[in-house]
């Protein structure tokens, strides 16, 4: 079956051929996802390596990088830049992606993704129970870190300059921002 319109549901999304343009669906609205730029990729690779080393050395769960689908509902399918699922929740991972909320989601801002990542995805991740959300801003060399205390993603911490990224989901993880923004 050929899809002529951008997919607005997970059912339509699944019918896309491999190699088709990448879409994310938020609230039933399709968003075309262009390839990221050089700085985005450098930041993504650095963070992925650090998260993978930390998670693997402590057998905490699994870490994935985009493109890897996160199916939150029939009308919400996203591809975070990096995600982590805790060991006790690995049953939500299948060949087709993650079916449920990851424990940690990382999005790296690009000019085309800022509104989606800062507003729509923040709301989406909070609604679906993501425990920690990092919004990495390479242009400003800062991190907007959202965590869940009493409600979903209700505590915000902005890190910049010589700060260090510490995770409440990944105990013992400390990443100096200088290592993330070493480009």
C-alpha positions in Angstrom: 0.0 0.0 0.0 1.4 3.4 -1.0 1.1 6.3 1.5 0.5 9.6 -0.3 -0.1 11.8 2.8 2.3 12.0 5.7 1.3 9.4 8.4 -0.9 10.7 11.2 -1.2 7.5 13.1 1.1 4.6 14.0 -0.9 2.3 11.8 -0.2 4.5 8.7 3.4 5.1 9.8 4.1 1.3 9.9 3.2 1.2 6.2 6.0 3.5 5.1 8.7 1.7 3.1 12.2 1.4 4.6 14.2 4.4 3.6 11.2 6.7 3.3 11.5 10.2 4.8 11.6 10.1 8.6 8.5 11.4 10.3 7.5 11.8 13.9 3.8 12.0 15.0 2.8 14.2 17.9 -0.8 14.5 18.7 -1.7 13.0 15.3 0.3 15.7 13.5 3.1 14.4 11.3 6.5 16.2 11.5 9.1 15.6 8.8 12.5 14.9 10.4 15.4 16.1 8.2 18.9 14.7 8.8 20.8 16.4 11.6 23.8 18.6 11.1 27.5 18.0 12.0 27.4 19.7 15.5 24.2 17.8 16.3 25.9 14.5 15.4 29.1 15.3 17.4 27.1 16.0 20.5 24.9 13.0 20.0 27.8 10.6 19.5 29.6 12.0 22.6 26.5 11.7 24.8 25.6 8.2 23.4 29.2 6.9 24.1 29.1 8.3 27.7 25.6 6.9 28.4 26.4 3.5 26.9 29.6 3.2 28.9 27.9 4.1 32.2 24.8 1.9 31.6 26.8 -1.1 30.3 29.4 -1.0 33.1 26.6 -1.1 35.7 24.1 -3.4 33.8 21.4 -0.7 34.2 19.4 -1.3 31.1 19.7 -0.3 27.4 20.5 2.8 25.5 19.4 3.6 21.9 19.9 6.4 19.4 17.9 7.7 16.5 16.3 6.6 14.4 14.5 4.2 16.8 10.8 4.6 17.2 9.2 5.3 20.6 5.5 4.5 20.3 3.6 6.3 23.1 0.2 6.0 21.5 -1.5 5.5 18.1 -1.1 9.2 17.5 2.3 9.8 19.2 5.3 8.2 17.6 8.7 9.9 18.1 12.4 9.3 17.5 14.4 10.9 20.3 18.1 11.4 19.7 19.0 9.1 22.6 16.9 7.1 25.0 17.4 4.9 28.0 15.2 2.1 29.3 15.9 0.7 32.8 16.6 -3.0 33.2 13.4 -3.7 35.0 11.4 -2.3 32.1 13.1 -3.9 29.1 9.9 -5.7 28.2 8.7 -2.4 26.5 11.5 -2.8 23.9 10.7 -4.8 20.8 12.2 -5.1 17.3 10.0 -2.2 16.1 11.0 0.2 18.8 10.1 1.1 22.4 6.4 0.7 23.2 5.9 2.9 26.2 7.8 5.7 27.9 11.6 5.4 28.2 13.1 6.3 31.5 15.3 9.0 30.0 14.9 10.9 26.7 17.6 13.1 25.2 16.7 15.6 22.4 19.4 17.8 20.8 18.1 21.0 19.4 18.4 21.9 15.8 17.0 25.0 14.2 14.1 23.0 12.7 13.3 21.0 15.9 13.4 23.7 18.6 9.7 24.3 19.0 8.8 20.6 18.7 11.4 19.6 21.3 11.0 22.5 23.8 7.2 22.6 23.9 5.3 19.7 22.2 7.6 16.9 23.2 8.1 18.2 26.7 4.3 18.0 27.2 4.1 14.7 25.4 6.9 13.1 27.5 5.5 14.4 30.7 2.0 13.1 29.8 3.3 9.6 29.1 5.6 9.2 32.1 9.1 9.8 31.0 11.1 10.2 34.2 13.9 12.5 32.9 14.2 14.7 29.8 17.4 16.4 28.6 17.1 19.1 26.0 20.6 19.8 24.7 21.2 23.2 23.1 24.5 23.2 21.2 24.1 26.8 20.0 24.0 28.1 23.6 26.1 25.3 25.1 23.4 24.6 27.7 21.2 21.8 28.9 17.6 22.1 30.0 17.1 19.1 32.4 13.6 18.1 33.4 13.0 15.5 36.1 10.0 14.1 37.9 9.6 14.7 41.6 6.0 14.8 42.7 4.5 15.0 39.2 5.6 14.2 35.6 8.6 16.3 34.6 7.9 19.0 37.1 11.4 20.1 38.1 13.6 22.1 35.7 17.3 22.8 35.9 19.2 24.8 33.4 22.9 24.0 33.1 25.5 26.1 31.3 29.2 27.0 31.0 31.3 24.9 33.5 28.3 22.9 34.9 28.0 19.2 34.9 25.1 17.1 33.8 23.9 14.7 36.6 21.1 12.2 36.2 18.5 11.2 38.8 17.6 8.2 36.7 21.2 7.0 36.2 22.9 7.2 39.6 26.5 8.1 39.6 26.4 9.6 36.0 28.2 13.0 35.9 29.1 14.5 32.5 30.9 17.9 32.5 29.3 20.2 29.9 32.7 20.9 28.4 32.9 17.3 27.3 29.5 17.5 25.6 30.3 20.8 23.8 33.9 20.0 22.8 33.3 20.9 19.1 
